[in-house]
Amino acid sequence: MSALYEIKTAIRPEAADAVDDILLELGVEGWSLLQDVIVNRAWIVGIFLSDSEAEARARWQELAPLVRDIAAPEEPAIRALADQDWRDSYKAHFHPWQFGRLHWVPVWERDRYTLPAGDGAIWLDPGLAFGTGNHETTRLCVERLVRQAEAYAAAAADGSGLDGRRVIDAGCGSGILALSAARLGFREVDAFDNDPEAIRVSRENAALNELAGAVRFYEGDLVSGLAGRTADIVLANIQADVLMRFVKPLVGAVAPGGLLVLSGILAHENEQVRAAFAPATGGWRTEHRVMGEWSDVALTRPAQKA
């Protein structure tokens, strides 16, 4: 009689993105990648309906040669799953995390997670392809976003610091950055992606967080999506080669005094990205940070002189 089997193997955490790319490019079914950046671990996990453990192991033997050189996978653990095990097995790998007054919390902890007074939360459901939001590229953007929101708030004692401030999330993926901006209190948030599936998932995640309508999600690329729009904060968590091809529209979308945050940049690519943006951002303040193997670039446009 067939049963569900889980195949799980730990891999080198620094190889997680490369493995994820392989799984996506090959379109292999049943396999997924789990990451926990907090403890710096990563796993390949497969769930299959098989007649025996030996048959399930054969599925791993098909995949192993494709990832062995880059990921150094350990010997996989294989076990039969009861229905409840299957529904809950991934939950052990996702944990709440916090930066400033914003928390990112798995949705199954919603009823028991206590938020400090004045803090907000984004509820995460990996089943909606949301992920945990704690990949370094996302965290770099989130931390810049939270710090900038705090700076705006501190500059206005009457609580109006975010009034009229606009955020654009360019290449929004599942919407975590845009929804984080809305939860922080930004009332003008635009987010776009050239993948219609990303827009669908982003809207589902907005509904999960009771933020439907708080973000304008729409389809577009880095030219059409930014055309005619400017913002105080422009977030672009994409990848270095794409960022460098679209310097002009990204820089042009930043309002005077505004902030452009570029992420999805490997640490060794950072200098190259800064050099690509330098001719278009003369006089702008430039900062960068490294987190693990990843980095960001933050460019602040000078305010208009009175």
C-alpha positions as CSV (number, residue, x, y, z in Angstrom):
1,M,0.0,0.0,0.0
2,S,1.4,3.4,-0.9
3,A,2.3,5.9,1.8
4,L,3.7,9.4,2.0
5,Y,7.5,9.5,2.6
6,E,9.6,12.5,3.7
7,I,13.2,12.6,2.4
8,K,15.2,15.3,4.2
9,T,18.9,16.1,3.9
10,A,21.0,19.0,5.3
11,I,23.1,20.9,2.8
12,R,25.7,23.7,3.0
13,P,23.6,26.8,3.9
14,E,25.7,29.0,1.5
15,A,24.5,26.7,-1.4
16,A,20.8,27.2,-0.7
17,D,20.2,29.8,-3.4
18,A,22.0,27.8,-6.0
19,V,20.0,24.7,-5.0
20,D,16.8,26.7,-5.2
21,D,17.7,27.8,-8.7
22,I,18.4,24.2,-9.8
23,L,15.0,23.0,-8.4
24,L,13.2,25.8,-10.2
25,E,15.1,25.4,-13.5
26,L,14.6,21.7,-13.7
27,G,10.9,21.9,-12.6
28,V,11.4,18.9,-10.3
29,E,8.2,18.0,-8.5
30,G,8.0,17.1,-4.8
31,W,11.2,18.8,-3.8
32,S,11.5,22.0,-1.9
33,L,14.2,24.0,0.0
34,L,13.9,24.9,3.7
35,Q,16.1,27.6,5.2
36,D,16.6,29.0,8.7
37,V,18.9,31.9,8.5
38,I,18.7,32.5,12.2
39,V,20.5,29.2,12.9
40,N,22.2,29.2,9.5
41,R,21.0,25.9,8.3
42,A,19.3,24.6,5.1
43,W,17.7,21.4,3.9
44,I,16.4,19.8,0.8
45,V,13.0,18.2,1.6
46,G,11.0,15.9,-0.6
47,I,7.5,14.5,0.0
48,F,6.5,11.5,-2.2
49,L,3.7,8.9,-2.4
50,S,5.7,5.7,-2.6
51,D,5.2,1.9,-2.2
52,S,8.3,1.5,-0.1
53,E,11.2,3.3,1.6
54,A,13.5,1.9,-1.2
55,E,11.3,3.5,-3.8
56,A,11.4,6.8,-2.0
57,R,15.2,6.6,-1.7
58,A,15.4,6.1,-5.5
59,R,13.8,9.6,-5.9
60,W,16.7,11.0,-3.9
61,Q,19.2,9.1,-6.0
62,E,17.8,10.8,-9.1
63,L,18.3,14.3,-7.6
64,A,21.6,13.8,-5.7
65,P,24.0,14.0,-8.7
66,L,22.5,17.3,-9.7
67,V,23.2,19.0,-6.3
68,R,26.1,17.0,-4.9
69,D,29.0,19.2,-6.0
70,I,27.5,22.5,-4.9
71,A,25.6,21.5,-1.8
72,A,27.5,18.6,-0.2
73,P,24.3,17.0,1.0
74,E,24.4,14.7,4.0
75,E,23.0,11.2,3.9
76,P,19.2,11.7,3.8
77,A,16.8,10.8,6.5
78,I,13.7,9.0,5.2
79,R,10.5,8.3,7.1
80,A,6.9,7.5,6.4
81,L,4.5,10.3,7.3
82,A,1.1,10.2,8.8
83,D,-1.3,12.8,7.4
84,Q,-0.8,15.1,10.4
85,D,3.0,14.7,10.1
86,W,2.9,15.9,6.5
87,R,0.8,19.0,7.3
88,D,3.0,20.0,10.2
89,S,6.5,18.8,9.4
90,Y,7.7,22.1,7.9
91,K,6.7,24.2,10.8
92,A,9.7,23.3,13.0
93,H,11.9,25.2,10.6
94,F,10.2,28.6,10.8
95,H,10.5,30.9,13.7
96,P,9.4,34.5,14.5
97,W,11.9,37.2,14.1
98,Q,11.9,40.9,14.8
99,F,13.5,44.2,13.8
100,G,12.5,47.4,15.5
101,R,8.8,47.5,16.2
102,L,7.9,45.0,13.4
103,H,7.7,41.3,13.8
104,W,7.5,38.5,11.2
105,V,5.6,35.5,12.7
106,P,4.4,32.2,11.2
107,V,0.6,32.3,11.0
108,W,0.2,29.1,13.1
109,E,1.6,31.1,16.1
110,R,-0.8,33.9,15.6
111,D,-3.0,33.0,18.6
112,R,-0.2,32.6,21.1
113,Y,2.3,35.2,19.9
114,T,2.3,38.3,22.2
115,L,3.1,41.6,20.5
116,P,4.5,44.4,22.6
117,A,2.2,47.5,22.7
118,G,2.7,49.6,19.7
119,D,4.4,46.9,17.6
120,G,3.0,45.3,14.4
121,A,3.3,41.9,12.8
122,I,3.4,40.4,9.4
123,W,2.0,36.9,9.5
124,L,3.8,34.4,7.3
125,D,2.4,31.3,5.7
126,P,5.0,29.2,3.7
127,G,2.0,27.4,2.2
128,L,1.3,30.6,0.3
129,A,4.8,30.7,-1.0
130,F,5.6,33.6,1.4
131,G,8.6,32.1,3.0
132,T,9.9,33.2,6.3
133,G,11.2,36.6,5.1
134,N,14.4,36.0,7.0
135,H,16.7,35.5,4.0
136,E,19.6,37.9,4.2
137,T,18.5,39.8,1.0
138,T,15.1,40.4,2.5
139,R,16.4,41.3,5.9
140,L,18.8,43.9,4.5
141,C,15.9,45.7,2.8
142,V,13.6,45.3,5.8
143,E,16.1,46.8,8.2
144,R,16.7,49.8,5.9
145,L,12.9,50.3,5.6
146,V,12.3,50.1,9.4
147,R,15.2,52.5,10.1
148,Q,13.9,55.0,7.6
149,A,10.3,54.8,9.0
150,E,11.7,55.4,12.5
151,A,13.7,58.4,11.2
152,Y,10.6,59.9,9.6
153,A,8.6,59.4,12.7
154,A,11.3,60.9,14.9
155,A,11.3,64.0,12.8
156,A,7.6,64.8,13.5
157,A,6.7,64.8,17.1
158,D,3.0,65.0,16.3
159,G,3.0,61.5,14.7
160,S,2.7,62.8,11.1
161,G,6.1,61.6,10.0
162,L,4.8,59.1,7.5
163,D,2.0,61.3,6.1
164,G,2.4,61.7,2.4
165,R,5.5,59.4,2.3
166,R,5.4,56.9,-0.6
167,V,7.1,53.5,-0.9
168,I,7.7,51.5,-4.1
169,D,8.6,47.8,-4.0
170,A,10.1,47.0,-7.4
171,G,10.0,43.3,-8.1
172,C,7.8,42.6,-5.1
173,G,7.8,38.7,-5.3
174,S,5.4,37.6,-2.6
175,G,4.9,41.1,-1.2
176,I,6.7,40.9,2.1
177,L,8.5,44.3,1.8
178,A,5.4,46.2,0.5
179,L,3.2,44.7,3.3
180,S,5.9,45.5,5.9
181,A,5.8,49.1,4.7
182,A,2.0,49.2,5.0
183,R,2.2,47.7,8.5
184,L,4.7,50.3,9.5
185,G,2.2,53.0,8.7
186,F,3.0,54.1,5.1
187,R,-0.3,54.9,3.4
188,E,1.1,55.2,-0.2
189,V,2.6,51.9,-1.1
190,D,3.0,50.6,-4.7
191,A,4.4,47.2,-5.6
192,F,4.9,45.5,-8.9
193,D,6.4,42.3,-10.4
194,N,6.6,41.1,-14.0
195,D,5.2,37.7,-12.9
196,P,1.4,37.6,-12.6
197,E,1.7,34.7,-10.2
198,A,3.7,36.9,-7.8
199,I,0.9,39.5,-7.9
200,R,-1.7,36.8,-7.1
201,V,0.3,35.5,-4.2
202,S,1.0,39.1,-2.9
203,R,-2.7,39.8,-2.9
204,E,-3.4,36.6,-1.0
205,N,-0.7,37.5,1.6
206,A,-2.3,41.0,1.9
207,A,-5.6,39.4,2.7
208,L,-3.9,37.1,5.2
209,N,-2.6,40.1,7.0
210,E,-5.8,42.1,6.8
211,L,-4.0,44.6,4.5
212,A,-6.1,44.1,1.3
213,G,-6.2,47.5,-0.4
214,A,-3.3,48.9,1.6
215,V,-0.9,48.2,-1.2
216,R,-1.4,48.8,-4.9
217,F,-0.1,45.6,-6.5
218,Y,0.3,45.6,-10.3
219,E,2.2,43.8,-13.1
220,G,5.2,45.6,-14.6
221,D,8.9,45.4,-15.3
222,L,11.5,47.9,-14.1
223,V,10.6,50.3,-16.9
224,S,6.8,50.2,-17.1
225,G,6.4,49.6,-13.3
226,L,8.3,52.7,-12.4
227,A,7.1,54.9,-15.3
228,G,5.7,58.2,-14.0
229,R,6.1,57.2,-10.4
230,T,8.4,58.6,-7.7
231,A,8.7,57.6,-4.0
232,D,10.5,58.5,-0.8
233,I,11.7,54.9,-0.5
234,V,12.3,52.6,-3.5
235,L,13.1,49.0,-2.6
236,A,14.6,46.7,-5.3
237,N,15.5,43.2,-3.9
238,I,16.3,41.6,-7.2
239,Q,19.8,40.6,-8.3
240,A,23.0,42.4,-9.3
241,D,22.9,42.0,-13.1
242,V,19.3,43.1,-13.4
243,L,19.9,46.1,-11.1
244,M,22.8,47.2,-13.2
245,R,20.8,47.0,-16.4
246,F,18.1,49.3,-15.0
247,V,20.0,52.1,-13.3
248,K,18.1,54.9,-15.1
249,P,14.5,54.0,-14.1
250,L,15.5,53.0,-10.6
251,V,17.4,56.3,-9.9
252,G,14.7,58.3,-11.6
253,A,12.0,56.9,-9.3
254,V,13.6,58.4,-6.1
255,A,12.1,61.6,-4.9
256,P,14.4,64.5,-3.7
257,G,15.6,63.5,-0.2
258,G,14.5,59.9,-0.9
259,L,16.2,56.5,-0.4
260,L,17.0,53.8,-2.9
261,V,17.7,50.4,-1.4
262,L,19.3,47.7,-3.7
263,S,19.5,44.1,-2.5
264,G,19.9,40.7,-3.9
265,I,23.6,41.5,-4.3
266,L,26.3,39.0,-3.5
267,A,29.0,40.5,-1.3
268,H,31.6,40.2,-4.0
269,E,29.4,42.0,-6.5
270,N,28.8,45.0,-4.2
271,E,31.6,47.2,-5.5
272,Q,30.6,46.5,-9.1
273,V,27.0,47.6,-8.4
274,R,28.1,50.8,-6.6
275,A,30.3,51.6,-9.6
276,A,27.4,51.1,-12.0
277,F,25.2,53.5,-10.1
278,A,27.8,56.1,-9.4
279,P,27.6,58.1,-12.6
280,A,23.8,58.6,-12.2
281,T,24.0,59.4,-8.4
282,G,26.7,62.0,-8.1
283,G,26.3,63.9,-4.8
284,W,24.1,61.1,-3.3
285,R,25.1,59.5,0.0
286,T,26.1,55.9,-0.6
287,E,26.2,53.2,2.0
288,H,26.5,49.4,1.9
289,R,26.3,46.5,4.3
290,V,27.2,42.8,4.2
291,M,25.1,40.1,5.8
292,G,26.5,36.6,5.3
293,E,27.3,36.2,1.6
294,W,24.9,38.9,0.7
295,S,24.9,42.7,0.7
296,D,22.9,45.8,-0.1
297,V,23.5,49.3,-1.4
298,A,21.6,52.3,0.0
299,L,21.6,55.5,-2.0
300,T,20.2,58.7,-0.6
301,R,19.3,61.5,-3.0
302,P,20.0,65.1,-1.8
303,A,17.0,67.1,-0.8
304,Q,16.0,70.0,-3.0
305,K,17.4,73.3,-1.8
306,A,14.9,75.8,-0.6
